[in-house]
């Protein structure tokens, strides 16, 4: 594969990219990212039947949604991003999609916690090569003044994929069984992989020796910038809440609000499609509009969003009405997605252009190892710990406790703003 990677890069670098083709590239990257989160989040809606059939605790379920996925997903992202920077980003994305989709399908044949844990590790291994190279492809195709919006459109894969996971998983599990849901979405991803590779060309890049820059040097540049640490820690705290709530909300809706698996899927799917999509698009627009005047706003916009959204989430979780909870969740669901476009754009501008995939992977290492790795697991473990006291309502109070991390995320983002002004690399 190495020879084809290098050939692809050398032959495609001179190809011009029209606005129409840039739109096609962005649409294909969005499709792949949608499957990234569809495969990742489908476990949440299927947690109930999986727990019943395999005899799992909430702590074990949280581990499947968190550390099983995040361990190698986070650590392999850096070498795979370095490979993408040195060779072909589009090839790395293609192969990664095929691998994570294959392991998603294998989850449908798991007969024990150990097997499911190993298959979820495989999903994480595949997805490790998908996101950071995609950020870099977008940054190569789109000019600086459009990047926050382009990255926000790409980030729509998070609410769209998450909504697709809970809706499709819920419908298939209700009509057939939970195993069929894993197999179906895994096969769909495998079929998309060759289409992506045929459509998306490797973007032109500056003529710089990317392969002469070791990942340690890229991380060294980032580590010397205070803005990187504040952005990464803020995103990690946000992701602890985001992944933890997204994984456990279907179970909360079934345990405390009386919904069945299909109703929980429809509730969360509607929430993500309305609130999540609106928040991602709003963040991209605000990032380009306000960040163009003052780079600090790339961090300050998310900071305000977290602080405003957190209390509404808490009231919704504690409410006893499905309709009232849905209405309350819509605004904070939008606000906690605002960070994606502005922050991802800021990270891309902390290093020169030929280091972007490696920079994104370094950021994602911290974000995912902490946020994704600990989010769902910590909520599940706290739910088990609170069960002797609160019984069936333990999960509700575990989620409320976890929501406090949104306030910490807001603090880190607020601190990042001023540092961004001097750390920004124009490109």
C-alpha positions as CSV (number, residue, x, y, z in Angstrom):
1,X,0.0,0.0,0.0
2,X,2.9,2.3,0.7
3,X,3.8,2.6,-3.0
4,X,0.3,3.5,-4.0
5,X,0.1,6.1,-1.2
6,X,3.1,7.9,-2.4
7,X,2.0,7.7,-6.0
8,X,-1.4,9.2,-5.1
9,X,0.2,12.1,-3.4
10,X,2.5,13.0,-6.2
11,X,-0.1,12.8,-9.0
12,X,-2.9,14.6,-7.3
13,X,-1.1,17.6,-5.8
14,X,-1.4,19.6,-9.0
15,X,-5.1,19.0,-9.5
16,X,-7.1,22.2,-9.1
17,X,-10.1,22.2,-6.7
18,X,-13.2,24.1,-7.9
19,X,-15.8,25.3,-5.3
20,X,-18.1,22.6,-6.6
21,X,-15.5,19.9,-6.1
22,X,-14.6,21.2,-2.6
23,X,-18.3,20.8,-1.8
24,X,-18.2,17.2,-3.0
25,X,-15.1,16.5,-0.9
26,X,-16.7,18.0,2.2
27,X,-19.9,15.9,1.6
28,X,-17.9,12.7,1.3
29,X,-15.9,13.5,4.4
30,X,-19.2,14.3,6.2
31,X,-20.6,10.9,5.1
32,X,-17.6,9.0,6.5
33,X,-17.7,11.0,9.8
34,X,-21.4,10.3,10.1
35,X,-20.6,6.6,10.0
36,X,-17.8,7.1,12.4
37,X,-20.3,8.3,15.0
38,X,-23.1,6.0,13.9
39,X,-20.8,3.0,14.6
40,X,-19.5,4.6,17.8
41,X,-22.8,5.6,19.4
42,X,-25.1,2.7,18.3
43,X,-23.9,0.9,21.5
44,X,-25.8,3.4,23.7
45,X,-29.3,2.7,22.3
46,X,-28.5,-1.1,22.4
47,X,-27.2,-1.0,25.9
48,X,-30.4,-2.4,27.5
49,X,-30.7,-5.6,25.4
50,X,-26.9,-6.1,25.4
51,X,-26.8,-5.8,29.2
52,X,-29.7,-8.3,29.6
53,X,-28.3,-10.9,27.2
54,X,-24.7,-10.7,28.3
55,X,-25.4,-10.1,32.0
56,X,-23.3,-6.9,32.3
57,X,-23.2,-4.2,35.0
58,X,-23.4,-0.5,34.2
59,X,-19.6,-0.2,34.9
60,X,-19.0,-2.9,32.2
61,X,-21.3,-1.1,29.8
62,X,-19.5,2.1,30.4
63,X,-16.2,0.5,29.7
64,X,-17.5,-0.8,26.4
65,X,-18.6,2.7,25.4
66,X,-15.4,4.4,26.8
67,X,-12.0,2.9,27.5
68,X,-12.5,-0.2,25.2
69,X,-12.9,2.2,22.3
70,X,-10.7,5.1,23.4
71,X,-7.5,3.3,24.5
72,X,-6.1,2.5,21.1
73,X,-8.3,5.1,19.3
74,X,-6.5,7.9,21.1
75,X,-3.0,6.5,21.0
76,X,-2.9,5.2,17.4
77,X,-4.3,8.5,16.1
78,X,-0.9,10.1,16.3
79,X,1.1,7.6,14.3
80,X,-1.7,7.3,11.7
81,X,-1.9,11.1,11.4
82,X,1.8,11.2,10.9
83,X,1.5,8.5,8.2
84,X,-1.2,10.6,6.6
85,X,0.9,13.8,6.7
86,X,3.8,11.9,5.0
87,X,1.8,9.9,2.5
88,X,-1.8,10.1,1.5
89,X,-4.5,11.3,3.8
90,X,-7.3,10.0,1.6
91,X,-5.9,6.5,1.6
92,X,-5.5,6.5,5.4
93,X,-9.2,7.6,5.7
94,X,-10.4,4.9,3.3
95,X,-8.6,2.0,4.9
96,X,-9.6,3.2,8.4
97,X,-13.3,3.3,7.4
98,X,-13.2,-0.3,6.1
99,X,-11.5,-1.5,9.3
100,X,-13.8,0.2,11.9
101,X,-16.9,-0.9,9.9
102,X,-15.7,-4.5,9.8
103,X,-15.2,-4.5,13.6
104,X,-18.6,-2.9,14.1
105,X,-20.2,-5.8,12.2
106,X,-18.2,-8.3,14.4
107,X,-19.8,-6.7,17.5
108,X,-23.0,-8.4,16.3
109,X,-21.6,-11.9,16.9
110,X,-20.1,-11.2,20.4
111,X,-21.2,-13.7,23.0
112,X,-19.4,-12.3,26.1
113,X,-18.1,-9.1,27.6
114,X,-14.6,-10.0,26.6
115,X,-15.4,-10.5,23.0
116,X,-17.4,-7.3,22.8
117,X,-14.6,-5.5,24.5
118,X,-12.1,-6.7,22.0
119,X,-14.3,-5.9,19.0
120,X,-14.9,-2.4,20.4
121,X,-11.1,-2.0,20.6
122,X,-11.0,-2.9,16.9
123,X,-13.6,-0.2,16.1
124,X,-11.4,2.3,17.9
125,X,-8.3,1.1,16.0
126,X,-10.1,1.8,12.7
127,X,-11.5,5.1,13.7
128,X,-8.1,6.3,14.9
129,X,-7.2,7.0,11.3
130,X,-10.3,8.8,10.3
131,X,-10.7,12.2,12.0
132,X,-7.3,13.9,12.1
133,X,-6.5,13.4,8.4
134,X,-10.0,14.6,7.6
135,X,-9.4,17.9,9.5
136,X,-6.2,18.3,7.5
137,X,-7.9,17.6,4.1
138,X,-10.5,20.2,4.9
139,X,-7.9,22.8,5.9
140,X,-6.0,22.1,2.7
141,X,-9.0,22.5,0.4
142,X,-10.7,25.5,2.1
143,X,-9.2,29.0,2.6
144,X,-8.6,30.3,6.1
145,X,-11.7,32.5,6.2
146,X,-14.0,29.5,5.4
147,X,-12.4,26.9,7.6
148,X,-14.6,27.2,10.7
149,X,-17.7,26.8,8.6
150,X,-16.2,23.9,6.6
151,X,-15.1,22.2,9.8
152,X,-18.5,22.8,11.3
153,X,-20.2,21.2,8.4
154,X,-17.9,18.2,8.7
155,X,-18.6,18.1,12.4
156,X,-22.3,17.6,11.6
157,X,-21.3,14.0,11.4
158,X,-21.4,14.0,15.2
159,X,-25.1,14.8,15.7
160,X,-26.1,13.1,12.4
161,X,-24.2,9.9,13.1
162,X,-25.2,9.8,16.7
163,X,-28.9,10.4,15.8
164,X,-28.6,7.7,13.0
165,X,-27.1,5.3,15.5
166,X,-29.9,5.6,18.1
167,X,-32.7,5.8,15.5
168,X,-31.5,3.0,13.2
169,X,-30.3,0.9,16.2
170,X,-33.6,1.4,17.9
171,X,-35.7,0.4,14.9
172,X,-33.6,-2.6,14.0
173,X,-33.5,-3.8,17.6
174,X,-37.2,-3.4,17.9
175,X,-38.0,-5.2,14.6
176,X,-35.3,-7.9,14.7
177,X,-32.6,-7.9,17.4
178,X,-29.6,-5.9,18.6
179,X,-27.1,-8.1,16.8
180,X,-28.6,-7.3,13.4
181,X,-28.2,-3.6,14.0
182,X,-24.4,-3.9,14.4
183,X,-24.0,-6.1,11.4
184,X,-26.2,-3.9,9.1
185,X,-24.4,-0.6,9.9
186,X,-21.0,-2.3,9.7
187,X,-21.6,-3.6,6.2
188,X,-22.9,-0.2,5.0
189,X,-19.6,1.4,6.1
190,X,-17.5,-1.3,4.2
191,X,-19.5,-0.5,1.0
192,X,-18.9,3.2,1.3
193,X,-15.1,2.9,1.7
194,X,-14.2,2.3,-2.0
195,X,-16.7,5.0,-3.2
196,X,-14.9,7.5,-1.0
197,X,-11.5,6.6,-2.4
198,X,-12.7,6.9,-6.0
199,X,-14.3,10.3,-5.5
200,X,-11.9,12.2,-3.2
201,X,-8.5,13.2,-4.6
202,X,-5.5,13.9,-2.4
203,X,-5.5,17.7,-2.0
204,X,-2.6,19.9,-3.1
205,X,-0.2,20.8,-0.2
206,X,2.6,23.2,0.3
207,X,5.9,21.9,-1.0
208,X,7.4,21.2,2.3
209,X,9.2,18.2,3.7
210,X,6.4,16.9,6.0
211,X,8.1,13.6,6.3
212,X,11.1,15.4,7.7
213,X,9.1,16.6,10.8
214,X,8.8,14.0,13.5
215,X,5.6,13.9,15.6
216,X,7.7,14.8,18.6
217,X,8.6,18.1,17.0
218,X,5.0,18.8,16.1
219,X,3.9,18.1,19.7
220,X,6.8,20.2,21.0
221,X,5.5,23.2,19.1
222,X,2.0,22.7,20.5
223,X,3.2,22.0,24.0
224,X,5.0,25.3,24.2
225,X,1.7,27.1,23.6
226,X,-0.6,27.7,26.5
227,X,-3.6,28.0,24.2
228,X,-3.2,24.4,23.1
229,X,-3.4,23.0,26.7
230,X,-6.4,25.2,27.6
231,X,-8.2,24.2,24.4
232,X,-7.4,20.5,24.8
233,X,-8.3,20.4,28.5
234,X,-11.5,22.3,27.9
235,X,-12.5,20.0,25.1
236,X,-11.7,16.9,27.2
237,X,-13.9,18.1,30.0
238,X,-16.7,18.9,27.5
239,X,-16.3,15.4,26.0
240,X,-16.5,13.7,29.4
241,X,-20.0,15.2,29.6
242,X,-20.9,14.8,26.0
243,X,-19.9,11.2,25.6
244,X,-21.1,10.2,29.0
245,X,-24.6,11.8,28.5
246,X,-24.9,10.6,24.9
247,X,-24.1,7.0,25.9
248,X,-26.4,6.9,29.0
249,X,-29.3,9.1,28.0
250,X,-31.1,6.3,26.2
251,X,-30.9,4.1,29.4
252,X,-32.1,7.0,31.5
253,X,-35.1,7.5,29.3
254,X,-36.0,3.9,29.6
255,X,-35.3,3.6,33.4
256,X,-36.6,6.9,34.7
257,X,-39.0,8.2,32.0
258,X,-40.7,5.0,31.0
259,X,-39.8,4.9,27.3
260,X,-39.1,1.8,25.3
261,X,-36.1,1.3,23.1
262,X,-37.8,2.8,20.1
263,X,-39.2,5.8,22.0
264,X,-35.7,6.5,23.5
265,X,-34.2,6.4,20.1
266,X,-36.8,8.8,18.7
267,X,-36.3,11.2,21.6
268,X,-32.5,11.3,21.4
269,X,-32.5,11.2,17.6
270,X,-34.8,14.2,17.4
271,X,-32.8,16.0,20.0
272,X,-29.5,15.5,18.1
273,X,-31.0,16.4,14.7
274,X,-32.6,19.6,15.9
275,X,-30.4,20.8,18.7
276,X,-27.1,19.2,17.7
277,X,-27.2,20.3,14.0
278,X,-28.2,23.9,15.0
279,X,-25.4,24.1,17.5
280,X,-22.7,22.9,15.1
281,X,-23.7,25.3,12.4
282,X,-24.1,28.2,14.8
283,X,-20.5,27.5,16.1
284,X,-19.0,27.6,12.7
285,X,-20.8,30.8,11.7
286,X,-19.8,32.5,15.0
287,X,-16.3,31.3,14.7
288,X,-15.7,32.8,11.3
289,X,-17.7,36.0,12.0
290,X,-16.2,36.8,15.4
291,X,-12.9,35.0,15.2
292,X,-12.0,37.0,12.1
293,X,-12.1,40.2,14.2
294,X,-10.4,38.7,17.3
295,X,-8.8,35.3,17.5
296,X,-9.8,35.0,21.2
297,X,-13.4,34.5,20.2
298,X,-12.6,31.0,18.8
299,X,-12.3,30.0,22.5
300,X,-14.7,32.5,24.2
301,X,-17.7,31.6,22.1
302,X,-17.6,27.9,23.4
303,X,-16.9,29.1,26.9
304,X,-20.1,31.1,27.1
305,X,-22.0,28.3,25.5
306,X,-21.0,25.7,28.2
307,X,-21.9,28.0,31.1
308,X,-25.3,28.9,29.7
309,X,-26.2,25.3,28.7
310,X,-25.2,23.3,31.7
311,X,-28.0,24.4,34.1
312,X,-30.7,23.7,31.5
313,X,-29.4,20.2,31.1
314,X,-29.5,19.6,34.9
315,X,-33.2,20.7,35.1
316,X,-34.1,18.5,32.2
317,X,-32.4,15.4,33.7
318,X,-34.2,16.0,37.0
319,X,-37.6,16.6,35.5
320,X,-40.3,13.9,35.4
321,X,-41.9,14.8,32.1
322,X,-40.7,13.5,28.7
323,X,-42.1,16.5,26.8
324,X,-40.7,19.0,29.3
325,X,-37.3,17.3,29.3
326,X,-37.1,17.4,25.5
327,X,-37.9,21.1,25.4
328,X,-35.3,21.8,28.0
329,X,-32.6,19.7,26.4
330,X,-32.9,21.4,22.9
331,X,-31.1,24.6,23.8
332,X,-28.2,23.1,25.8
333,X,-27.8,20.3,23.2
334,X,-27.2,23.0,20.7
335,X,-24.9,25.0,22.9
336,X,-22.6,22.2,23.8
337,X,-21.9,21.5,20.1
338,X,-20.9,25.1,19.4
339,X,-17.3,24.5,20.3
340,X,-16.5,22.2,17.3
341,X,-16.0,24.6,14.5
342,X,-14.2,27.3,16.4
343,X,-11.9,25.1,18.5
344,X,-11.0,22.7,15.7
345,X,-10.1,25.7,13.5
346,X,-8.0,27.2,16.2
347,X,-6.0,23.9,16.6
348,X,-5.3,23.8,12.9
349,X,-3.8,27.3,13.2
350,X,-1.3,26.5,16.0
351,X,1.2,24.9,13.5
352,X,2.3,25.3,9.9
353,X,0.1,23.7,7.3
354,X,2.1,20.6,6.7
355,X,1.8,19.5,10.3
356,X,-2.0,19.9,10.6
357,X,-3.0,16.2,10.8
358,X,-0.4,15.5,13.4
359,X,-1.5,18.6,15.4
360,X,-5.1,17.4,15.2
361,X,-4.1,14.0,16.4
362,X,-2.2,15.4,19.4
363,X,-5.3,17.4,20.3
364,X,-7.5,14.4,19.9
365,X,-5.2,12.2,22.0
366,X,-5.9,14.4,25.1
367,X,-9.6,15.0,24.2
368,X,-10.5,11.4,23.6
369,X,-8.3,9.6,26.1
370,X,-9.8,11.8,28.9
371,X,-13.3,12.6,27.5
372,X,-14.2,9.5,25.5
373,X,-12.2,7.1,27.7
374,X,-13.6,8.2,31.0
375,X,-17.0,9.8,30.2
376,X,-19.3,6.8,29.8
377,X,-17.3,4.6,32.2
378,X,-17.3,7.2,35.0
379,X,-21.1,7.7,34.7
380,X,-21.7,4.0,34.7
381,X,-19.4,3.4,37.7
382,X,-21.0,6.2,39.7
383,X,-24.5,4.8,38.8
384,X,-23.4,1.4,40.3
385,X,-22.0,3.2,43.4
386,X,-25.3,5.1,43.9
387,X,-27.6,2.2,43.3
388,X,-27.7,1.1,47.0
389,X,-29.0,4.6,47.9
390,X,-31.1,5.7,44.9
391,X,-32.1,2.4,43.3
392,X,-33.4,2.8,39.8
393,X,-32.8,6.6,39.9
394,X,-29.0,6.2,40.5
395,X,-28.3,6.8,36.8
396,X,-30.2,10.1,36.9
397,X,-28.0,11.5,39.7
398,X,-24.8,10.1,38.2
399,X,-25.5,12.1,35.0
400,X,-26.3,15.3,37.0
401,X,-22.9,15.0,38.7
402,X,-21.1,14.5,35.4
403,X,-22.6,17.7,34.0
404,X,-20.5,19.7,36.3
405,X,-17.6,19.2,33.9
406,X,-19.2,21.6,31.5
407,X,-18.5,24.4,33.9
408,X,-14.8,23.3,34.0
409,X,-14.8,23.2,30.2
410,X,-16.0,26.8,30.1
411,X,-13.2,27.9,32.5
412,X,-10.5,26.4,30.3
413,X,-11.9,27.9,27.1
414,X,-12.1,31.3,28.7
415,X,-8.4,31.1,29.6
416,X,-7.5,30.0,26.1
417,X,-8.8,33.1,24.4
418,X,-6.1,35.6,25.2
419,X,-3.3,33.0,24.5
420,X,-4.7,32.3,21.0
421,X,-4.0,35.9,20.0
422,X,-0.3,35.4,20.1
423,X,-0.2,31.6,19.3
424,X,-2.1,31.8,16.0
425,X,-0.2,30.7,12.9
426,X,-1.6,32.3,9.7
427,X,-2.0,30.0,6.8
